């Protein structure tokens, strides 16, 4: 098991090895309009291993090149990892508060419903949530754009 520092270093390295324009192979294009499948030459099996956008498969020998590729510096990658950690901590805090709010309202497995509470992450929005009666899972989001949202 890696230490927290080793995990952090792996995350920073992954940030540095991923193009800033990469939107994921589940998308047709990257954020600057490069069509992934056109870049690699077609829809054949394994096409995702050929894209240069990420080093997820570092041993790939037939990786293509892209003139638009752009990577973050170490400092930028560290800042992105730190920002992601902060977003996760805010989300977990609001999730915990929402679970407590739902429980106090009698919502949970077998008793689904909806509720809302002030958002402690942005202190300006409202967390609106729904509780599934089948399993008690909560889906929630803050009304303020860019704040927290999750689905269990």
Helices and strands as residue ranges (DSSP letters): H 4-16, H 36-40, G 47-50, H 74-104, E 113-118, E 126-131, E 138-142, E 149-151
